[in-house]
Amino acid sequence: MNLQTLSWRALPWVKATRPQWRYALRNGIAMCLALSIAYALDLDEPYWAMTSAAVVSFPAVGGVISKSFGRIAGSLLGACAALLLAGHTLNDPWLFLFSISGWLALCTWA
């Protein structure tokens, strides 16, 4: 066994640069803050707030804003599509199944 492989200097977090550490700290603070706010609001599943903060995070601030707008637009589009599909096809389960399948196929393809 090579003792050099057990060296602490070979660990990846030791090789991190200052901007990488700053990003990790900012991301950790944002996730903890989101979780704290979710607990304060007494949400049913507060871990989703922390997950959303991690998904939205990006090393550049401009990327966070554009990704946030994309998530908001996608959520609104998905909610409108769900209301439209459910409103017109909920009485027939097979039509509902095929329309939802088609919508998911379209979203996956695009």
Secondary structure as GFF3:
##gff-version 3
##sequence-region A 1 110
A	DSSP	three_ten_helix	3	6	.	.	.	ID=ss1
A	DSSP	three_ten_helix	8	10	.	.	.	ID=ss2
A	DSSP	three_ten_helix	12	14	.	.	.	ID=ss3
A	DSSP	alpha_helix	18	40	.	.	.	ID=ss4
A	DSSP	alpha_helix	47	56	.	.	.	ID=ss5
A	DSSP	alpha_helix	61	89	.	.	.	ID=ss6
A	DSSP	alpha_helix	93	109	.	.	.	ID=ss7
###
